[in-house]
Amino acid sequence: MNPIELELKPIDFITIGTIGPKGKRVFHLQAGQGSQLVTFTIEKEQAWALAEALRDIIDTIDAQRNQTTEVELAALDMDLREPIVPLFRVAQMGLGWDEDAEMVVLMAQEMVVPFMSDESTDNPPPKAGEVRMWATLAQMRALSLHAMHMVEQGRPSPRLNGRITYYWL
């Protein structure tokens, strides 16, 4: 089976949203171009890291260009769109800046778990799918702000994040 390879240039929207109650939320990254909608499952930590990385790259670009990319988040529709059917779970993401096109590219790479079978077979590990999403600085600034807001909507203490809490008496 051939790996998924998509390029959405430019996207019409991009967002991060969650499904489920606090403590059991599933994070999704979603983007669309025309009638094409792509949704990915991501981890909460990936949403936070993406928000931070986008903030840093946009701040750097703004400083180089002596400008400020601002967005009015409340005026944007940052909800997930239906149907929410993940294309794949994201293993890693990468960011780039195309100065000529004045666009940020977000690359999402599929998590691939190699099938562990008979060691005598010469089956190469499966190749990961990849989707590249091209967006404006304003779209990515909005994604950064919204993603951070979504991460902060969880439980108030990271110690309650589904992990064992230790109490010393």
Secondary structure, 3 states (H helix, E strand, C coil): CCCCEEEECCCCEEEEEEECCCCCCEEEEEEEECCEEEEEEECHHHHHHHHHHHHHHHHHHHHHHCCCCCCCHHHCCCCCCCCCCCCEEEEEEEEEEECCCCEEEEEEEECCCCCCCCCCCCCCCCCCCEEEEEECHHHHHHHHHHHHHHHHCCCCCHHHCCCCCCCCC
